[in-house]
Amino acid sequence: MKIVLGVTGASGAIYAVNLASELAKAGSELSIIVSDAGKQVLAAETSDGLQRLESHGRLLSEHDIDADVASGSARTDAVVVCPCSMKTVAAIASGYAYNLICRVADVAIKEQRRLVLVVREMPLSAIHLENMLKLARLGAVILPASPGFYHEPKTVNDMVNHVVGKVLDVLGVESELYKRWAG
């Protein structure tokens, strides 16, 4: 699977790092775009997140707008923006492809490819909700970083893995990251 992973400046950098690791384990070919704000959050929330991301795929900057993934002719299977800031949601919803992350999301929409947005914000304003509704109607999967608790997580990593496992489910990638509800 060829996947583009966009990492924005929303809190939750560990979601991106763990997702990249799991996708690499599954044999996915990753192009990882990290925004400038994403780099700041990675540095603030992880000790080696940027290096770990780089070890799992080709690292790109949000300014690399001439990268192959910026074109619809680049064959990718999915675009995941994780974590996805509300700034990025707003830009994608309005078609404002001001950086490479927003451009690849725009390409996913126009080419009718899988687009998954792991949104991170609370509380949500009516503007946020309207932007997400617009994107959902265009076919994007809105996947809030909201871990479940039915599997009785013991660590923060258990909660992170629940969200990462849900992203993998949406992409059709098998994983054993979380205990599924059995009733």
VEXBA-981714 format. One line per field, with one value per residue: x, y, z of N, C-alpha, C in turn; chain. Coordinates in nm, 3 decimals. Last residue first. Layout:
N
n_x	(X / ...)
n_y	(Y / ...)
n_z	(Z / ...)
ca_x	(X / ...)
ca_y	(Y / ...)
ca_z	(Z / ...)
c_x	(X / ...)
c_y	(Y / ...)
c_z	(Z / ...)
chain	(A / ...)
//
This chain:
183
n_x	(-1.870 / -1.624 / -1.424 / -1.075 / -0.788 / -0.541 / -0.361 / -0.330 / -0.428 / -0.447 / -0.581 / -0.782 / -0.807 / -0.963 / -0.774 / -0.587 / -0.744 / -0.772 / -0.506 / -0.476 / -0.654 / -0.524 / -0.270 / -0.331 / -0.401 / -0.159 / 0.001 / -0.089 / -0.214 / -0.432 / -0.769 / -1.017 / -1.172 / -1.341 / -1.252 / -1.120 / -0.987 / -1.009 / -0.939 / -1.188 / -1.191 / -1.364 / -1.292 / -1.437 / -1.651 / -1.784 / -1.899 / -1.671 / -1.634 / -1.862 / -1.811 / -1.583 / -1.697 / -1.886 / -1.717 / -1.576 / -1.795 / -1.884 / -1.598 / -1.518 / -1.292 / -1.058 / -0.893 / -0.787 / -0.859 / -0.741 / -0.881 / -0.823 / -0.923 / -0.896 / -0.985 / -1.081 / -0.938 / -1.014 / -0.921 / -0.646 / -0.583 / -0.625 / -0.421 / -0.203 / -0.241 / -0.204 / 0.068 / 0.195 / -0.015 / -0.250 / -0.510 / -0.812 / -1.061 / -1.195 / -1.113 / -0.839 / -0.853 / -0.982 / -0.795 / -0.582 / -0.692 / -0.731 / -0.489 / -0.449 / -0.160 / -0.255 / -0.405 / -0.350 / -0.445 / -0.391 / -0.259 / -0.131 / 0.033 / 0.038 / -0.139 / -0.205 / 0.074 / 0.218 / 0.392 / 0.633 / 0.681 / 0.657 / 0.627 / 0.759 / 0.671 / 0.640 / 0.885 / 0.915 / 1.072 / 0.981 / 0.984 / 1.078 / 1.264 / 1.119 / 0.995 / 1.220 / 1.291 / 1.065 / 1.073 / 1.228 / 1.076 / 0.768 / 0.656 / 0.825 / 0.883 / 0.623 / 0.568 / 0.750 / 0.664 / 0.413 / 0.483 / 0.577 / 0.457 / 0.574 / 0.482 / 0.598 / 0.515 / 0.563 / 0.437 / 0.376 / 0.429 / 0.359 / 0.557 / 0.462 / 0.233 / 0.350 / 0.497 / 0.294 / 0.156 / 0.344 / 0.362 / 0.097 / 0.054 / 0.239 / 0.130 / -0.068 / -0.177 / -0.118 / 0.043 / 0.050 / 0.154 / 0.036 / 0.130 / 0.032 / 0.100 / 0.057 / 0.083)
n_y	(-0.800 / -0.758 / -0.522 / -0.599 / -0.460 / -0.342 / -0.430 / -0.611 / -0.561 / -0.510 / -0.241 / -0.081 / 0.176 / 0.138 / -0.001 / 0.202 / 0.363 / 0.187 / 0.174 / 0.435 / 0.420 / 0.221 / 0.326 / 0.521 / 0.353 / 0.223 / 0.442 / 0.496 / 0.186 / 0.026 / 0.012 / -0.157 / -0.164 / 0.049 / 0.293 / 0.449 / 0.772 / 0.978 / 1.154 / 1.109 / 1.082 / 1.105 / 1.035 / 1.198 / 1.244 / 1.477 / 1.461 / 1.510 / 1.782 / 1.892 / 1.816 / 1.971 / 2.230 / 2.215 / 2.183 / 2.426 / 2.602 / 2.533 / 2.389 / 2.148 / 2.197 / 2.014 / 1.823 / 1.649 / 1.396 / 1.242 / 1.176 / 1.010 / 0.930 / 0.735 / 0.914 / 1.083 / 1.285 / 1.492 / 1.394 / 1.371 / 1.639 / 1.745 / 1.611 / 1.725 / 1.997 / 1.987 / 1.913 / 2.123 / 2.422 / 2.529 / 2.473 / 2.510 / 2.396 / 2.405 / 2.175 / 2.228 / 2.441 / 2.317 / 2.117 / 2.283 / 2.400 / 2.180 / 1.920 / 1.585 / 1.385 / 1.294 / 1.223 / 1.000 / 0.881 / 0.593 / 0.505 / 0.681 / 0.758 / 1.068 / 1.224 / 1.427 / 1.546 / 1.543 / 1.332 / 1.442 / 1.786 / 2.054 / 2.139 / 2.123 / 2.233 / 2.037 / 1.789 / 1.432 / 1.121 / 0.797 / 0.593 / 0.532 / 0.708 / 0.941 / 0.888 / 0.897 / 1.165 / 1.282 / 1.177 / 1.177 / 1.264 / 1.448 / 1.701 / 1.890 / 1.781 / 1.767 / 2.042 / 2.125 / 1.976 / 2.091 / 2.340 / 2.256 / 1.921 / 1.644 / 1.367 / 1.072 / 0.800 / 0.451 / 0.151 / -0.112 / -0.330 / -0.330 / -0.171 / 0.075 / 0.100 / 0.118 / 0.358 / 0.543 / 0.526 / 0.629 / 0.894 / 0.986 / 0.974 / 1.151 / 1.403 / 1.550 / 1.874 / 1.986 / 2.043 / 1.736 / 1.513 / 1.282 / 1.017 / 0.829 / 0.499 / 0.220 / -0.118)
n_z	(2.326 / 2.232 / 2.079 / 2.062 / 2.187 / 1.955 / 1.763 / 1.563 / 1.221 / 0.870 / 0.702 / 0.608 / 0.693 / 0.917 / 1.077 / 1.123 / 1.288 / 1.505 / 1.593 / 1.686 / 1.907 / 2.056 / 2.100 / 2.291 / 2.503 / 2.547 / 2.615 / 2.868 / 3.008 / 3.026 / 2.913 / 2.871 / 2.653 / 2.678 / 2.604 / 2.305 / 2.216 / 1.971 / 1.742 / 1.491 / 1.175 / 0.892 / 0.570 / 0.285 / 0.117 / 0.126 / 0.374 / 0.524 / 0.461 / 0.585 / 0.849 / 0.903 / 0.884 / 1.092 / 1.314 / 1.312 / 1.348 / 1.601 / 1.770 / 2.015 / 2.294 / 2.105 / 1.855 / 1.603 / 1.360 / 1.120 / 0.824 / 0.529 / 0.215 / -0.075 / -0.374 / -0.578 / -0.678 / -0.511 / -0.259 / -0.307 / -0.362 / -0.106 / 0.027 / -0.100 / -0.017 / 0.257 / 0.254 / 0.116 / 0.132 / 0.040 / -0.093 / -0.012 / -0.002 / 0.234 / 0.360 / 0.392 / 0.579 / 0.797 / 0.862 / 0.936 / 1.163 / 1.322 / 1.252 / 1.289 / 1.355 / 1.040 / 0.753 / 0.496 / 0.188 / -0.021 / -0.246 / -0.528 / -0.802 / -0.940 / -1.071 / -0.903 / -0.715 / -0.489 / -0.489 / -0.593 / -0.496 / -0.503 / -0.246 / 0.014 / 0.249 / 0.433 / 0.348 / 0.392 / 0.416 / 0.358 / 0.657 / 0.907 / 0.995 / 1.023 / 1.268 / 1.435 / 1.407 / 1.524 / 1.793 / 2.021 / 2.231 / 2.197 / 2.223 / 2.106 / 1.856 / 1.748 / 1.740 / 1.544 / 1.324 / 1.289 / 1.197 / 0.946 / 0.874 / 0.710 / 0.534 / 0.416 / 0.238 / 0.263 / 0.179 / 0.414 / 0.577 / 0.836 / 0.944 / 0.847 / 1.003 / 1.259 / 1.233 / 1.180 / 1.426 / 1.607 / 1.504 / 1.521 / 1.799 / 1.898 / 1.858 / 1.979 / 1.871 / 1.536 / 1.317 / 1.120 / 0.892 / 0.657 / 0.471 / 0.203 / 0.098 / -0.085 / 0.000)
ca_x	(-2.006 / -1.677 / -1.542 / -1.203 / -0.885 / -0.636 / -0.323 / -0.375 / -0.345 / -0.466 / -0.454 / -0.784 / -0.720 / -1.019 / -0.899 / -0.548 / -0.696 / -0.892 / -0.573 / -0.396 / -0.679 / -0.665 / -0.285 / -0.280 / -0.501 / -0.279 / 0.026 / -0.119 / -0.111 / -0.350 / -0.629 / -0.949 / -1.063 / -1.396 / -1.206 / -1.223 / -0.972 / -1.088 / -0.846 / -1.136 / -1.162 / -1.328 / -1.323 / -1.329 / -1.595 / -1.698 / -1.988 / -1.733 / -1.535 / -1.837 / -1.929 / -1.573 / -1.586 / -1.930 / -1.813 / -1.504 / -1.711 / -1.972 / -1.691 / -1.532 / -1.418 / -1.174 / -0.935 / -0.747 / -0.873 / -0.742 / -0.837 / -0.855 / -0.868 / -0.922 / -0.905 / -1.170 / -0.915 / -1.046 / -1.063 / -0.723 / -0.568 / -0.704 / -0.559 / -0.226 / -0.243 / -0.336 / -0.031 / 0.190 / 0.108 / -0.138 / -0.393 / -0.695 / -0.981 / -1.217 / -1.256 / -0.882 / -0.789 / -1.042 / -0.932 / -0.569 / -0.642 / -0.850 / -0.533 / -0.498 / -0.285 / -0.258 / -0.349 / -0.391 / -0.381 / -0.461 / -0.380 / -0.129 / -0.060 / 0.110 / -0.080 / -0.300 / 0.003 / 0.134 / 0.261 / 0.548 / 0.697 / 0.686 / 0.506 / 0.799 / 0.709 / 0.517 / 0.845 / 0.899 / 1.029 / 1.043 / 0.944 / 0.967 / 1.307 / 1.211 / 0.915 / 1.143 / 1.385 / 1.099 / 0.964 / 1.291 / 1.220 / 0.846 / 0.585 / 0.770 / 0.993 / 0.702 / 0.492 / 0.754 / 0.800 / 0.423 / 0.422 / 0.667 / 0.451 / 0.564 / 0.496 / 0.558 / 0.566 / 0.519 / 0.535 / 0.331 / 0.486 / 0.265 / 0.557 / 0.589 / 0.220 / 0.261 / 0.562 / 0.401 / 0.091 / 0.301 / 0.482 / 0.165 / -0.034 / 0.264 / 0.235 / -0.093 / -0.121 / -0.209 / 0.080 / 0.033 / 0.164 / 0.061 / 0.097 / 0.089 / 0.025 / 0.128 / 0.000)
ca_y	(-0.804 / -0.893 / -0.543 / -0.564 / -0.567 / -0.323 / -0.322 / -0.663 / -0.534 / -0.597 / -0.302 / -0.221 / 0.154 / 0.216 / -0.066 / 0.084 / 0.415 / 0.229 / 0.055 / 0.391 / 0.515 / 0.206 / 0.212 / 0.561 / 0.445 / 0.142 / 0.374 / 0.593 / 0.287 / 0.039 / 0.048 / -0.132 / -0.262 / -0.084 / 0.246 / 0.380 / 0.629 / 0.956 / 1.082 / 1.182 / 0.987 / 1.189 / 0.970 / 1.185 / 1.110 / 1.458 / 1.451 / 1.378 / 1.683 / 1.914 / 1.764 / 1.825 / 2.191 / 2.236 / 2.078 / 2.299 / 2.612 / 2.507 / 2.497 / 2.179 / 2.159 / 2.012 / 1.954 / 1.672 / 1.532 / 1.210 / 1.290 / 0.991 / 1.041 / 0.735 / 0.817 / 0.992 / 1.154 / 1.502 / 1.424 / 1.253 / 1.538 / 1.794 / 1.587 / 1.581 / 1.960 / 2.023 / 1.830 / 1.989 / 2.347 / 2.621 / 2.383 / 2.598 / 2.377 / 2.518 / 2.192 / 2.120 / 2.460 / 2.434 / 2.081 / 2.198 / 2.485 / 2.244 / 2.044 / 1.686 / 1.446 / 1.249 / 1.339 / 1.011 / 0.994 / 0.667 / 0.436 / 0.652 / 0.656 / 0.982 / 1.115 / 1.317 / 1.529 / 1.661 / 1.308 / 1.360 / 1.642 / 1.990 / 2.130 / 2.045 / 2.326 / 2.097 / 1.912 / 1.551 / 1.241 / 0.915 / 0.632 / 0.451 / 0.568 / 0.929 / 0.900 / 0.772 / 1.061 / 1.311 / 1.150 / 1.138 / 1.291 / 1.324 / 1.586 / 1.916 / 1.810 / 1.645 / 1.956 / 2.183 / 1.955 / 1.950 / 2.330 / 2.325 / 2.067 / 1.706 / 1.513 / 1.138 / 0.936 / 0.576 / 0.249 / 0.004 / -0.328 / -0.395 / -0.314 / 0.022 / 0.091 / 0.005 / 0.233 / 0.520 / 0.487 / 0.489 / 0.810 / 0.978 / 0.900 / 1.008 / 1.357 / 1.409 / 1.786 / 1.952 / 2.096 / 1.879 / 1.538 / 1.422 / 1.053 / 0.957 / 0.589 / 0.349 / 0.000)
ca_z	(2.378 / 2.214 / 2.160 / 2.000 / 2.207 / 2.064 / 1.855 / 1.693 / 1.339 / 0.986 / 0.744 / 0.571 / 0.577 / 0.807 / 1.034 / 1.044 / 1.159 / 1.431 / 1.542 / 1.572 / 1.796 / 2.019 / 2.010 / 2.160 / 2.448 / 2.517 / 2.488 / 2.762 / 2.983 / 3.146 / 2.891 / 2.997 / 2.656 / 2.703 / 2.733 / 2.381 / 2.249 / 2.093 / 1.829 / 1.606 / 1.281 / 1.006 / 0.696 / 0.384 / 0.124 / 0.009 / 0.257 / 0.530 / 0.417 / 0.442 / 0.780 / 0.903 / 0.796 / 0.954 / 1.280 / 1.300 / 1.228 / 1.487 / 1.740 / 1.872 / 2.232 / 2.193 / 1.908 / 1.742 / 1.412 / 1.264 / 0.904 / 0.671 / 0.293 / 0.070 / -0.298 / -0.505 / -0.740 / -0.654 / -0.281 / -0.266 / -0.467 / -0.219 / 0.067 / -0.118 / -0.159 / 0.205 / 0.323 / 0.057 / 0.158 / 0.063 / -0.090 / -0.003 / -0.123 / 0.142 / 0.334 / 0.303 / 0.448 / 0.730 / 0.823 / 0.818 / 1.054 / 1.265 / 1.317 / 1.194 / 1.393 / 1.178 / 0.821 / 0.636 / 0.256 / 0.084 / -0.204 / -0.385 / -0.757 / -0.845 / -1.149 / -0.915 / -0.842 / -0.510 / -0.430 / -0.678 / -0.473 / -0.632 / -0.327 / -0.104 / 0.142 / 0.380 / 0.415 / 0.309 / 0.486 / 0.295 / 0.522 / 0.854 / 0.982 / 0.910 / 1.145 / 1.422 / 1.363 / 1.384 / 1.700 / 1.894 / 2.236 / 2.188 / 2.279 / 2.239 / 1.948 / 1.764 / 1.831 / 1.677 / 1.377 / 1.325 / 1.330 / 1.039 / 0.866 / 0.842 / 0.523 / 0.540 / 0.218 / 0.324 / 0.131 / 0.337 / 0.442 / 0.745 / 0.977 / 0.796 / 0.858 / 1.226 / 1.270 / 1.081 / 1.300 / 1.618 / 1.517 / 1.391 / 1.708 / 1.919 / 1.767 / 1.950 / 1.973 / 1.645 / 1.447 / 1.140 / 1.036 / 0.689 / 0.607 / 0.240 / 0.185 / -0.087 / 0.000)
c_x	(-2.012 / -1.819 / -1.600 / -1.318 / -1.019 / -0.733 / -0.418 / -0.350 / -0.409 / -0.374 / -0.479 / -0.656 / -0.721 / -0.938 / -0.958 / -0.671 / -0.659 / -0.854 / -0.698 / -0.459 / -0.603 / -0.697 / -0.429 / -0.302 / -0.460 / -0.386 / -0.091 / -0.100 / -0.159 / -0.246 / -0.556 / -0.800 / -0.973 / -1.289 / -1.261 / -1.164 / -1.092 / -1.080 / -0.911 / -1.042 / -1.102 / -1.313 / -1.273 / -1.380 / -1.480 / -1.628 / -1.911 / -1.827 / -1.592 / -1.741 / -1.912 / -1.691 / -1.573 / -1.821 / -1.861 / -1.599 / -1.636 / -1.895 / -1.781 / -1.632 / -1.419 / -1.178 / -1.048 / -0.787 / -0.844 / -0.740 / -0.854 / -0.796 / -0.916 / -0.849 / -0.936 / -1.093 / -1.000 / -1.029 / -1.095 / -0.872 / -0.650 / -0.701 / -0.654 / -0.367 / -0.270 / -0.350 / -0.171 / 0.088 / 0.092 / -0.008 / -0.265 / -0.570 / -0.857 / -1.135 / -1.283 / -1.029 / -0.835 / -0.984 / -0.996 / -0.705 / -0.635 / -0.812 / -0.660 / -0.553 / -0.322 / -0.139 / -0.368 / -0.325 / -0.439 / -0.375 / -0.460 / -0.261 / -0.040 / 0.009 / 0.006 / -0.245 / -0.093 / 0.049 / 0.167 / 0.407 / 0.598 / 0.709 / 0.531 / 0.681 / 0.750 / 0.546 / 0.713 / 0.859 / 1.027 / 0.985 / 1.020 / 0.924 / 1.200 / 1.257 / 1.004 / 1.057 / 1.312 / 1.194 / 0.998 / 1.188 / 1.285 / 0.994 / 0.661 / 0.712 / 0.942 / 0.815 / 0.565 / 0.683 / 0.812 / 0.560 / 0.426 / 0.613 / 0.550 / 0.563 / 0.476 / 0.588 / 0.511 / 0.592 / 0.486 / 0.450 / 0.439 / 0.313 / 0.468 / 0.598 / 0.347 / 0.244 / 0.478 / 0.471 / 0.194 / 0.233 / 0.442 / 0.284 / 0.035 / 0.173 / 0.261 / 0.009 / -0.157 / -0.137 / -0.018 / 0.069 / 0.157 / 0.057 / 0.135 / 0.038 / 0.104 / 0.043 / 0.088)
c_y	(-0.842 / -0.906 / -0.682 / -0.596 / -0.521 / -0.440 / -0.303 / -0.557 / -0.599 / -0.556 / -0.382 / -0.294 / 0.009 / 0.194 / 0.005 / 0.010 / 0.298 / 0.287 / 0.087 / 0.266 / 0.471 / 0.296 / 0.187 / 0.448 / 0.492 / 0.230 / 0.283 / 0.526 / 0.386 / 0.151 / 0.070 / -0.100 / -0.243 / -0.191 / 0.108 / 0.330 / 0.576 / 0.809 / 1.068 / 1.095 / 1.064 / 1.095 / 1.061 / 1.110 / 1.092 / 1.322 / 1.433 / 1.357 / 1.542 / 1.808 / 1.779 / 1.761 / 2.039 / 2.196 / 2.092 / 2.189 / 2.481 / 2.514 / 2.456 / 2.292 / 2.197 / 2.140 / 1.929 / 1.813 / 1.536 / 1.344 / 1.256 / 1.108 / 1.024 / 0.853 / 0.832 / 0.877 / 1.045 / 1.369 / 1.423 / 1.275 / 1.414 / 1.695 / 1.631 / 1.543 / 1.811 / 1.987 / 1.859 / 1.900 / 2.205 / 2.550 / 2.462 / 2.513 / 2.464 / 2.506 / 2.305 / 2.141 / 2.353 / 2.455 / 2.195 / 2.152 / 2.405 / 2.343 / 2.097 / 1.806 / 1.557 / 1.305 / 1.312 / 1.136 / 0.995 / 0.782 / 0.515 / 0.586 / 0.629 / 0.884 / 1.024 / 1.200 / 1.411 / 1.648 / 1.428 / 1.343 / 1.564 / 1.840 / 2.076 / 2.027 / 2.254 / 2.191 / 1.960 / 1.669 / 1.360 / 1.039 / 0.753 / 0.488 / 0.479 / 0.786 / 0.876 / 0.774 / 0.928 / 1.206 / 1.173 / 1.113 / 1.266 / 1.359 / 1.454 / 1.791 / 1.829 / 1.666 / 1.824 / 2.094 / 2.010 / 1.917 / 2.186 / 2.317 / 2.127 / 1.857 / 1.572 / 1.287 / 1.015 / 0.698 / 0.386 / 0.090 / -0.212 / -0.393 / -0.392 / -0.128 / 0.035 / -0.011 / 0.113 / 0.388 / 0.457 / 0.440 / 0.662 / 0.884 / 0.880 / 0.923 / 1.207 / 1.350 / 1.641 / 1.865 / 2.070 / 1.918 / 1.688 / 1.441 / 1.199 / 0.990 / 0.717 / 0.450 / 0.124)
c_z	(2.522 / 2.267 / 2.130 / 2.094 / 2.151 / 2.068 / 1.971 / 1.800 / 1.461 / 1.100 / 0.872 / 0.605 / 0.530 / 0.678 / 0.913 / 0.994 / 1.068 / 1.294 / 1.463 / 1.510 / 1.672 / 1.901 / 1.970 / 2.060 / 2.309 / 2.453 / 2.449 / 2.626 / 2.879 / 3.132 / 3.023 / 2.980 / 2.780 / 2.710 / 2.768 / 2.512 / 2.326 / 2.130 / 1.966 / 1.690 / 1.400 / 1.125 / 0.807 / 0.507 / 0.221 / 0.011 / 0.127 / 0.411 / 0.421 / 0.388 / 0.629 / 0.832 / 0.788 / 0.855 / 1.135 / 1.252 / 1.206 / 1.356 / 1.625 / 1.855 / 2.085 / 2.271 / 2.006 / 1.782 / 1.562 / 1.337 / 1.052 / 0.748 / 0.436 / 0.136 / -0.150 / -0.441 / -0.676 / -0.726 / -0.430 / -0.291 / -0.432 / -0.335 / -0.044 / -0.074 / -0.177 / 0.057 / 0.267 / 0.125 / 0.104 / 0.096 / -0.074 / 0.018 / -0.127 / 0.013 / 0.235 / 0.264 / 0.349 / 0.591 / 0.746 / 0.769 / 0.925 / 1.156 / 1.251 / 1.270 / 1.296 / 1.254 / 0.971 / 0.692 / 0.398 / 0.133 / -0.102 / -0.350 / -0.608 / -0.786 / -1.061 / -0.993 / -0.837 / -0.636 / -0.443 / -0.622 / -0.559 / -0.615 / -0.468 / -0.200 / 0.013 / 0.262 / 0.355 / 0.396 / 0.391 / 0.360 / 0.474 / 0.713 / 0.919 / 0.888 / 1.023 / 1.296 / 1.344 / 1.329 / 1.554 / 1.783 / 2.101 / 2.192 / 2.275 / 2.304 / 2.091 / 1.865 / 1.853 / 1.779 / 1.519 / 1.382 / 1.379 / 1.181 / 0.963 / 0.824 / 0.662 / 0.527 / 0.336 / 0.272 / 0.175 / 0.295 / 0.355 / 0.600 / 0.880 / 0.823 / 0.795 / 1.076 / 1.230 / 1.108 / 1.193 / 1.491 / 1.523 / 1.397 / 1.573 / 1.831 / 1.780 / 1.855 / 1.940 / 1.747 / 1.559 / 1.283 / 1.056 / 0.839 / 0.629 / 0.380 / 0.208 / -0.011 / 0.000)
chain	(A / A / A / A / A / A / A / A / A / A / A / A / A / A / A / A / A / A / A / A / A / A / A / A / A / A / A / A / A / A / A / A / A / A / A / A / A / A / A / A / A / A / A / A / A / A / A / A / A / A / A / A / A / A / A / A / A / A / A / A / A / A / A / A / A / A / A / A / A / A / A / A / A / A / A / A / A / A / A / A / A / A / A / A / A / A / A / A / A / A / A / A / A / A / A / A / A / A / A / A / A / A / A / A / A / A / A / A / A / A / A / A / A / A / A / A / A / A / A / A / A / A / A / A / A / A / A / A / A / A / A / A / A / A / A / A / A / A / A / A / A / A / A / A / A / A / A / A / A / A / A / A / A / A / A / A / A / A / A / A / A / A / A / A / A / A / A / A / A / A / A / A / A / A / A / A / A / A / A / A / A / A / A)
//
